[in-house]
Protein backbone atom coordinates (compact mmCIF):
# COMPACT_ATOMS: atom_id res chain seq x y z
CA UNK A 1 0.00 0.00 0.00
CA UNK A 2 1.35 3.38 -0.99
CA UNK A 3 0.93 6.56 1.05
CA UNK A 4 1.23 10.12 -0.22
CA UNK A 5 2.81 12.85 1.88
CA UNK A 6 1.88 16.36 0.82
CA UNK A 7 4.25 19.28 1.46
CA UNK A 8 2.91 22.14 -0.71
CA UNK A 9 4.98 24.82 1.08
CA UNK A 10 8.14 23.24 -0.42
CA UNK A 11 7.08 24.36 -3.91
CA UNK A 12 8.09 27.97 -3.16
CA UNK A 13 11.61 26.70 -2.41
CA UNK A 14 11.73 24.42 -5.46
CA UNK A 15 10.54 27.06 -7.93
CA UNK A 16 11.93 30.16 -6.22
CA UNK A 17 15.27 31.91 -6.67
CA UNK A 18 18.16 29.99 -5.16
CA UNK A 19 20.63 32.74 -4.20
CA UNK A 20 18.77 35.10 -1.91
CA UNK A 21 21.76 36.03 0.24
CA UNK A 22 22.11 35.34 3.94
CA UNK A 23 18.71 34.82 5.55
CA UNK A 24 20.11 35.75 8.97
CA UNK A 25 21.16 39.23 7.82
CA UNK A 26 18.41 41.76 8.51
CA UNK A 27 18.12 45.40 7.46
CA UNK A 28 20.36 47.43 9.79
CA UNK A 29 17.55 49.55 11.22
CA UNK A 30 15.08 46.70 11.75
CA UNK A 31 14.31 45.53 15.29
CA UNK A 32 11.58 43.12 16.38
CA UNK A 33 9.79 40.41 14.42
CA UNK A 34 9.83 40.08 10.64
CA UNK A 35 7.05 37.63 9.66
CA UNK A 36 7.97 37.29 5.97
CA UNK A 37 11.44 36.03 7.01
CA UNK A 38 10.14 33.99 9.99
CA UNK A 39 12.13 36.19 12.39
CA UNK A 40 10.45 35.93 15.78
CA UNK A 41 12.66 38.49 17.55
CA UNK A 42 15.62 40.72 16.88
CA UNK A 43 17.55 43.25 18.94
CA UNK A 44 20.76 45.16 18.13
CA UNK A 45 23.01 42.12 18.82
CA UNK A 46 21.00 38.97 18.15
CA UNK A 47 17.95 37.40 16.56
CA UNK A 48 15.87 34.25 16.70
CA UNK A 49 14.39 32.81 13.52
CA UNK A 50 12.37 29.72 12.69
CA UNK A 51 14.11 27.09 10.59
CA UNK A 52 12.24 26.99 7.28
CA UNK A 53 13.32 23.34 6.83
CA UNK A 54 13.05 22.10 10.42
CA UNK A 55 14.22 18.86 11.99
CA UNK A 56 11.16 19.07 14.22
CA UNK A 57 8.20 21.35 14.85
CA UNK A 58 9.27 24.78 16.23
CA UNK A 59 12.96 24.28 15.35
CA UNK A 60 14.50 27.71 16.02
CA UNK A 61 17.90 29.26 15.40
CA UNK A 62 19.55 32.05 17.41
CA UNK A 63 22.27 34.07 15.70
CA UNK A 64 24.27 37.25 16.08
CA UNK A 65 23.02 40.15 13.97
CA UNK A 66 26.49 40.72 12.58
CA UNK A 67 27.50 38.44 9.70
CA UNK A 68 30.24 36.42 11.41
CA UNK A 69 31.20 32.84 10.57
CA UNK A 70 32.60 31.35 13.76
CA UNK A 71 32.16 31.44 17.49
CA UNK A 72 35.78 32.57 17.86
CA UNK A 73 35.20 35.54 15.53
CA UNK A 74 32.06 36.67 17.37
CA UNK A 75 32.61 39.21 20.11
CA UNK A 76 32.08 38.16 23.71
CA UNK A 77 29.02 40.42 23.80
CA UNK A 78 27.57 38.67 20.73
CA UNK A 79 28.25 35.21 22.18
CA UNK A 80 26.54 36.11 25.45
CA UNK A 81 23.58 37.66 23.61
CA UNK A 82 23.05 34.56 21.45
CA UNK A 83 23.32 32.11 24.38
CA UNK A 84 20.95 34.24 26.46
CA UNK A 85 18.50 34.39 23.57
CA UNK A 86 18.72 30.59 23.16
CA UNK A 87 17.93 30.19 26.87
CA UNK A 88 14.98 32.57 26.52
CA UNK A 89 13.77 30.60 23.48
CA UNK A 90 13.71 27.36 25.49
CA UNK A 91 11.67 29.08 28.22
CA UNK A 92 9.21 30.32 25.59
CA UNK A 93 9.00 26.93 23.89
CA UNK A 94 8.39 25.30 27.27
CA UNK A 95 5.35 27.56 27.78
CA UNK A 96 4.05 27.51 24.21
CA UNK A 97 4.81 23.98 23.00
CA UNK A 98 5.62 21.87 26.11
CA UNK A 99 8.47 19.82 24.61
CA UNK A 100 10.01 17.01 26.64
CA UNK A 101 13.61 18.04 25.85
CA UNK A 102 15.89 19.81 23.36
CA UNK A 103 18.74 19.22 20.97
CA UNK A 104 20.82 22.40 20.96
CA UNK A 105 24.10 23.33 19.37
CA UNK A 106 26.24 24.88 16.68
CA UNK A 107 27.32 23.18 13.44
CA UNK A 108 30.44 25.13 12.48
CA UNK A 109 31.75 24.37 8.98
CA UNK A 110 30.14 22.35 6.19
CA UNK A 111 31.81 19.08 7.25
CA UNK A 112 30.14 19.52 10.65
CA UNK A 113 26.73 19.83 9.01
CA UNK A 114 26.38 23.60 8.69
CA UNK A 115 23.95 24.35 5.86
CA UNK A 116 24.99 27.99 6.05
CA UNK A 117 28.58 28.18 7.22
CA UNK A 118 29.15 31.92 6.74
CA UNK A 119 26.79 33.09 9.52
CA UNK A 120 27.15 31.59 12.98
CA UNK A 121 23.88 30.20 14.36
CA UNK A 122 22.73 28.11 17.29
CA UNK A 123 20.06 25.43 16.73
CA UNK A 124 17.26 25.01 19.29
CA UNK A 125 15.27 21.90 18.38
CA UNK A 126 12.40 20.87 20.66
CA UNK A 127 12.04 17.11 21.14
CA UNK A 128 9.02 15.07 22.14
CA UNK A 129 8.72 11.52 23.44
CA UNK A 130 8.17 9.31 20.42
CA UNK A 131 9.10 11.91 17.77
CA UNK A 132 11.73 9.61 16.27
CA UNK A 133 9.65 7.07 14.43
CA UNK A 134 9.88 4.84 11.39
CA UNK A 135 9.53 7.82 9.00
CA UNK A 136 12.76 9.38 10.23
CA UNK A 137 14.63 6.12 10.76
CA UNK A 138 13.67 4.24 7.57
CA UNK A 139 12.60 6.86 5.05
CA UNK A 140 14.76 9.83 6.11
CA UNK A 141 11.51 11.80 6.14
CA UNK A 142 10.25 14.13 8.85
CA UNK A 143 6.60 14.61 9.66
CA UNK A 144 6.00 18.11 11.01
CA UNK A 145 2.54 18.19 12.63
CA UNK A 146 1.84 21.92 12.31
CA UNK A 147 2.24 24.33 9.39
CA UNK A 148 5.25 26.61 9.91
CA UNK A 149 3.12 29.78 9.71
CA UNK A 150 0.80 28.48 12.45
CA UNK A 151 3.84 27.78 14.66
CA UNK A 152 5.22 31.27 13.91
CA UNK A 153 1.88 32.84 14.88
CA UNK A 154 1.83 30.79 18.08
CA UNK A 155 5.38 31.85 19.13
CA UNK A 156 5.85 35.46 17.98
CA UNK A 157 3.74 36.96 20.77
CA UNK A 158 5.90 35.29 23.42
CA UNK A 159 9.05 36.91 22.05
CA UNK A 160 7.65 40.44 21.71
C-alpha positions as CSV (number, residue, x, y, z in Angstrom):
1,X,0.0,0.0,0.0
2,X,1.4,3.4,-1.0
3,X,0.9,6.6,1.1
4,X,1.2,10.1,-0.2
5,X,2.8,12.8,1.9
6,X,1.9,16.4,0.8
7,X,4.3,19.3,1.5
8,X,2.9,22.1,-0.7
9,X,5.0,24.8,1.1
10,X,8.1,23.2,-0.4
11,X,7.1,24.4,-3.9
12,X,8.1,28.0,-3.2
13,X,11.6,26.7,-2.4
14,X,11.7,24.4,-5.5
15,X,10.5,27.1,-7.9
16,X,11.9,30.2,-6.2
17,X,15.3,31.9,-6.7
18,X,18.2,30.0,-5.2
19,X,20.6,32.7,-4.2
20,X,18.8,35.1,-1.9
21,X,21.8,36.0,0.2
22,X,22.1,35.3,3.9
23,X,18.7,34.8,5.5
24,X,20.1,35.8,9.0
25,X,21.2,39.2,7.8
26,X,18.4,41.8,8.5
27,X,18.1,45.4,7.5
28,X,20.4,47.4,9.8
29,X,17.6,49.5,11.2
30,X,15.1,46.7,11.7
31,X,14.3,45.5,15.3
32,X,11.6,43.1,16.4
33,X,9.8,40.4,14.4
34,X,9.8,40.1,10.6
35,X,7.1,37.6,9.7
36,X,8.0,37.3,6.0
37,X,11.4,36.0,7.0
38,X,10.1,34.0,10.0
39,X,12.1,36.2,12.4
40,X,10.4,35.9,15.8
41,X,12.7,38.5,17.6
42,X,15.6,40.7,16.9
43,X,17.6,43.3,18.9
44,X,20.8,45.2,18.1
45,X,23.0,42.1,18.8
46,X,21.0,39.0,18.1
47,X,17.9,37.4,16.6
48,X,15.9,34.3,16.7
49,X,14.4,32.8,13.5
50,X,12.4,29.7,12.7
51,X,14.1,27.1,10.6
52,X,12.2,27.0,7.3
53,X,13.3,23.3,6.8
54,X,13.1,22.1,10.4
55,X,14.2,18.9,12.0
56,X,11.2,19.1,14.2
57,X,8.2,21.4,14.9
58,X,9.3,24.8,16.2
59,X,13.0,24.3,15.3
60,X,14.5,27.7,16.0
61,X,17.9,29.3,15.4
62,X,19.5,32.0,17.4
63,X,22.3,34.1,15.7
64,X,24.3,37.3,16.1
65,X,23.0,40.2,14.0
66,X,26.5,40.7,12.6
67,X,27.5,38.4,9.7
68,X,30.2,36.4,11.4
69,X,31.2,32.8,10.6
70,X,32.6,31.4,13.8
71,X,32.2,31.4,17.5
72,X,35.8,32.6,17.9
73,X,35.2,35.5,15.5
74,X,32.1,36.7,17.4
75,X,32.6,39.2,20.1
76,X,32.1,38.2,23.7
77,X,29.0,40.4,23.8
78,X,27.6,38.7,20.7
79,X,28.2,35.2,22.2
80,X,26.5,36.1,25.5
81,X,23.6,37.7,23.6
82,X,23.1,34.6,21.4
83,X,23.3,32.1,24.4
84,X,21.0,34.2,26.5
85,X,18.5,34.4,23.6
86,X,18.7,30.6,23.2
87,X,17.9,30.2,26.9
88,X,15.0,32.6,26.5
89,X,13.8,30.6,23.5
90,X,13.7,27.4,25.5
91,X,11.7,29.1,28.2
92,X,9.2,30.3,25.6
93,X,9.0,26.9,23.9
94,X,8.4,25.3,27.3
95,X,5.3,27.6,27.8
96,X,4.0,27.5,24.2
97,X,4.8,24.0,23.0
98,X,5.6,21.9,26.1
99,X,8.5,19.8,24.6
100,X,10.0,17.0,26.6
101,X,13.6,18.0,25.8
102,X,15.9,19.8,23.4
103,X,18.7,19.2,21.0
104,X,20.8,22.4,21.0
105,X,24.1,23.3,19.4
106,X,26.2,24.9,16.7
107,X,27.3,23.2,13.4
108,X,30.4,25.1,12.5
109,X,31.7,24.4,9.0
110,X,30.1,22.3,6.2
111,X,31.8,19.1,7.3
112,X,30.1,19.5,10.7
113,X,26.7,19.8,9.0
114,X,26.4,23.6,8.7
115,X,24.0,24.4,5.9
116,X,25.0,28.0,6.0
117,X,28.6,28.2,7.2
118,X,29.2,31.9,6.7
119,X,26.8,33.1,9.5
120,X,27.1,31.6,13.0
121,X,23.9,30.2,14.4
122,X,22.7,28.1,17.3
123,X,20.1,25.4,16.7
124,X,17.3,25.0,19.3
125,X,15.3,21.9,18.4
126,X,12.4,20.9,20.7
127,X,12.0,17.1,21.1
128,X,9.0,15.1,22.1
129,X,8.7,11.5,23.4
130,X,8.2,9.3,20.4
131,X,9.1,11.9,17.8
132,X,11.7,9.6,16.3
133,X,9.6,7.1,14.4
134,X,9.9,4.8,11.4
135,X,9.5,7.8,9.0
136,X,12.8,9.4,10.2
137,X,14.6,6.1,10.8
138,X,13.7,4.2,7.6
139,X,12.6,6.9,5.1
140,X,14.8,9.8,6.1
141,X,11.5,11.8,6.1
142,X,10.2,14.1,8.8
143,X,6.6,14.6,9.7
144,X,6.0,18.1,11.0
145,X,2.5,18.2,12.6
146,X,1.8,21.9,12.3
147,X,2.2,24.3,9.4
148,X,5.2,26.6,9.9
149,X,3.1,29.8,9.7
150,X,0.8,28.5,12.5
151,X,3.8,27.8,14.7
152,X,5.2,31.3,13.9
153,X,1.9,32.8,14.9
154,X,1.8,30.8,18.1
155,X,5.4,31.9,19.1
156,X,5.9,35.5,18.0
157,X,3.7,37.0,20.8
158,X,5.9,35.3,23.4
159,X,9.1,36.9,22.1
160,X,7.6,40.4,21.7
